């Protein structure tokens, strides 16, 4: 596994979390640290499992699999990061209304 990829994901996620916190005048340092931890942990888990899955593949097959792993890692970090930062970007009301609408009876 390329050992620099998780750190790149951690840096980008930290910058995004810190930017969101800075725009809403929250503690950008703590949100940036949380984003770095989130990006590092999520990318390490996904890329590590992907590395274990393609140990027995050829080099060409492993490279194609790595591209899919990086895409999956990006999507996973975006989705979970969006959920973790709901309080910062103020879209949580729309989500809760949609969830509540699924479970309430309509007359």
Rosetta silent file (secondary structure, phi, psi, omega in degrees, C-alpha in Angstrom):
SEQUENCE: XXXXXXXXXXXXXXXXXXXXXXXXXXXXXXXXXXXXXXXXXXXXXXXXXXXXXXXXXXXXXXXXXXXXXXXXXXXXXXXXXXXXXXXXXXXXXXXXXXXXXXXXXXX
SCORE:     score description
SCORE:     0.000 S_00000001
   1 L     0.000  141.342  174.959    0.000    0.000    0.000 S_00000001
   2 L   -72.556  114.864 -172.474    1.151    3.485   -0.741 S_00000001
   3 L   -77.504   -6.348  178.156    1.681    4.861    2.748 S_00000001
   4 L   -88.973  -20.008 -177.699    1.255    8.491    1.730 S_00000001
   5 H   -60.177  -47.510  178.433   -2.355    8.172    0.555 S_00000001
   6 H   -60.005  -34.796  179.542   -3.955    8.074    4.032 S_00000001
   7 H   -70.450  -34.205  176.432   -1.984   11.166    5.054 S_00000001
   8 H   -66.779  -43.951  175.892   -3.124   13.025    1.942 S_00000001
   9 H   -60.893  -39.958  179.922   -6.739   12.117    2.720 S_00000001
  10 H   -64.470  -42.081 -179.861   -6.201   13.253    6.325 S_00000001
  11 H   -65.512  -45.469 -179.403   -4.788   16.612    5.230 S_00000001
  12 H   -65.412  -42.644  179.119   -7.571   17.317    2.753 S_00000001
  13 H   -65.203  -40.458  178.072  -10.266   16.282    5.238 S_00000001
  14 H   -61.975  -42.456  179.065   -8.696   18.414    7.975 S_00000001
  15 H   -64.625  -40.202  179.192   -8.661   21.448    5.685 S_00000001
  16 H   -66.478  -45.272  178.787  -12.305   20.924    4.714 S_00000001
  17 H   -62.868  -43.359 -179.411  -13.453   20.494    8.325 S_00000001
  18 H   -65.732  -38.788  178.412  -11.441   23.537    9.439 S_00000001
  19 H   -64.358  -43.903  177.221  -12.821   25.657    6.591 S_00000001
  20 H   -61.180  -43.116 -179.693  -16.401   24.727    7.481 S_00000001
  21 H   -67.565  -38.924  179.666  -15.758   25.542   11.138 S_00000001
  22 H   -64.453  -39.958  179.386  -14.045   28.834   10.291 S_00000001
  23 H   -65.746  -31.057  179.641  -16.982   29.935    8.120 S_00000001
  24 L   -97.483    8.794  178.246  -19.424   29.280   10.964 S_00000001
  25 L    58.568   43.001  174.606  -17.114   30.863   13.557 S_00000001
  26 L  -103.097 -175.410  179.734  -16.637   27.621   15.509 S_00000001
  27 L   -74.885   93.012 -173.837  -13.387   26.169   16.862 S_00000001
  28 H   -65.804  -29.684 -178.685  -11.568   25.611   13.577 S_00000001
  29 H   -67.650  -45.080 -179.512   -8.534   24.037   15.247 S_00000001
  30 H   -70.178  -38.899  176.628  -10.502   21.288   16.944 S_00000001
  31 H   -66.440  -37.173  176.230  -12.659   20.636   13.884 S_00000001
  32 H   -64.158  -41.375  176.619   -9.518   20.445   11.750 S_00000001
  33 H   -64.477  -41.903  177.479   -7.990   17.941   14.153 S_00000001
  34 H   -63.299  -39.046  177.379  -11.195   15.904   14.125 S_00000001
  35 H   -65.391  -39.280  178.066  -11.190   15.986   10.319 S_00000001
  36 H   -64.424  -43.662  178.738   -7.587   14.806   10.195 S_00000001
  37 H   -64.178  -44.181  179.587   -8.330   11.907   12.530 S_00000001
  38 H   -61.106  -46.853 -179.864  -11.458   11.021   10.573 S_00000001
  39 H   -64.751  -40.741 -179.161   -9.657   11.100    7.221 S_00000001
  40 H   -67.769  -45.678 -177.952   -6.682    9.128    8.477 S_00000001
  41 H   -67.044  -48.025 -177.844   -8.705    6.409   10.192 S_00000001
  42 H   -63.061  -45.795 -178.324  -11.246    5.971    7.394 S_00000001
  43 H   -69.279  -36.419  178.415   -8.678    5.909    4.613 S_00000001
  44 H   -65.008  -41.785  179.195   -6.344    3.567    6.497 S_00000001
  45 H   -63.924  -50.594 -175.819   -9.131    1.063    7.128 S_00000001
  46 H   -67.365  -45.947 -179.361  -10.446    1.063    3.557 S_00000001
  47 H   -69.203  -32.825  177.176   -7.051    1.102    1.853 S_00000001
  48 H   -67.992  -42.016  176.482   -5.688   -1.536    4.252 S_00000001
  49 H   -66.108  -37.672  176.206   -8.585   -3.884    3.580 S_00000001
  50 H   -64.547  -38.044  177.033   -8.162   -3.269   -0.135 S_00000001
  51 H   -62.192  -41.780  179.089   -4.464   -4.081    0.137 S_00000001
  52 H   -67.612  -30.072 -178.568   -5.293   -7.374    1.801 S_00000001
  53 H   -74.152  -30.683 -176.275   -7.839   -8.162   -0.913 S_00000001
  54 L  -109.191   28.954  177.439   -5.464   -7.773   -3.842 S_00000001
  55 L   -64.008  -39.707 -175.369   -2.359   -9.483   -2.467 S_00000001
  56 L   -90.792    8.526 -178.805   -2.711  -12.379   -4.870 S_00000001
  57 L   -88.058  164.441  174.410   -3.484  -10.270   -7.971 S_00000001
  58 L   -72.930  169.709 -178.051   -1.139   -9.342  -10.765 S_00000001
  59 H   -64.363  -39.290  179.751    0.432   -5.894  -10.786 S_00000001
  60 H   -68.017  -42.379  177.594   -1.961   -4.623  -13.467 S_00000001
  61 H   -65.182  -37.679  179.453   -4.998   -5.983  -11.642 S_00000001
  62 H   -67.349  -36.035  179.477   -3.760   -4.535   -8.382 S_00000001
  63 H   -67.090  -43.192  177.426   -3.344   -1.093   -9.965 S_00000001
  64 H   -63.388  -37.162  178.683   -6.909   -1.111  -11.296 S_00000001
  65 H   -67.995  -35.601  178.657   -8.098   -2.242   -7.871 S_00000001
  66 H   -64.395  -38.018  177.429   -6.167    0.621   -6.217 S_00000001
  67 H   -62.238  -42.108  177.381   -7.998    3.160   -8.357 S_00000001
  68 H   -65.861  -38.068  178.322  -11.305    1.699   -7.153 S_00000001
  69 H   -62.528  -44.106 -179.195  -10.060    1.768   -3.554 S_00000001
  70 H   -64.726  -40.089  177.262   -9.142    5.445   -3.776 S_00000001
  71 H   -64.012  -46.166  178.946  -12.544    6.265   -5.258 S_00000001
  72 H   -61.993  -40.007  178.118  -14.335    4.272   -2.550 S_00000001
  73 H   -63.125  -43.570  179.099  -12.246    5.964    0.132 S_00000001
  74 H   -61.990  -44.621 -179.886  -13.109    9.407   -1.231 S_00000001
  75 H   -65.150  -43.454 -179.903  -16.821    8.624   -1.315 S_00000001
  76 H   -62.898  -41.622  179.256  -16.778    7.128    2.199 S_00000001
  77 H   -68.367  -39.139  178.395  -14.953   10.153    3.636 S_00000001
  78 H   -63.556  -46.177 -177.287  -17.306   12.564    1.865 S_00000001
  79 H   -68.128  -49.784 -179.055  -20.463   10.838    3.097 S_00000001
  80 H   -69.802  -34.301  176.088  -19.360   10.284    6.681 S_00000001
  81 H   -65.374  -36.832  176.951  -17.710   13.704    6.825 S_00000001
  82 H   -64.536  -41.465  178.867  -20.936   15.322    5.664 S_00000001
  83 H   -65.797  -42.998 -178.286  -22.825   13.522    8.429 S_00000001
  84 H   -66.688  -26.807 -177.520  -20.248   14.483   11.075 S_00000001
  85 L  -105.013   24.460  178.637  -20.356   18.153   10.082 S_00000001
  86 H   -57.893  -36.945 -179.390  -24.133   18.551    9.907 S_00000001
  87 H   -67.779  -22.370 -178.159  -24.003   21.085   12.733 S_00000001
  88 H   -86.533  -35.030 -175.775  -21.573   23.232   10.759 S_00000001
  89 H  -105.159    9.687  167.084  -23.318   23.463    7.410 S_00000001
  90 L    60.253   22.894  176.069  -26.872   23.758    8.757 S_00000001
  91 L   -96.794    6.510 -175.580  -28.427   21.116    6.506 S_00000001
  92 H   -68.879  -26.704  178.602  -29.405   18.890    9.407 S_00000001
  93 H   -65.758  -39.793  177.825  -32.983   20.189    9.507 S_00000001
  94 H   -63.828  -40.211 -179.670  -33.640   18.945    5.986 S_00000001
  95 H   -66.158  -46.537 -177.865  -32.246   15.527    6.876 S_00000001
  96 H   -66.481  -35.667  176.712  -34.282   15.222   10.080 S_00000001
  97 H   -65.172  -39.456  178.730  -37.486   16.303    8.326 S_00000001
  98 H   -67.140  -41.821  178.728  -36.927   13.671    5.647 S_00000001
  99 H   -66.925  -42.666  179.732  -36.231   10.965    8.221 S_00000001
 100 H   -65.194  -34.991  178.243  -39.212   11.972   10.339 S_00000001
 101 H   -65.874  -26.533  178.223  -41.396   11.938    7.221 S_00000001
 102 H   -71.757  -29.402 -171.696  -40.445    8.315    6.593 S_00000001
 103 H  -109.282    1.483  178.163  -41.681    7.181    9.981 S_00000001
 104 L  -103.061  150.697  178.763  -44.783    9.306   10.562 S_00000001
 105 L   -78.901  140.905  177.535  -48.244    8.454    9.354 S_00000001
 106 L  -103.003  131.642 -177.140  -49.701   10.610    6.667 S_00000001
 107 L   -89.151    0.000    0.000  -53.371   11.475    6.978 S_00000001
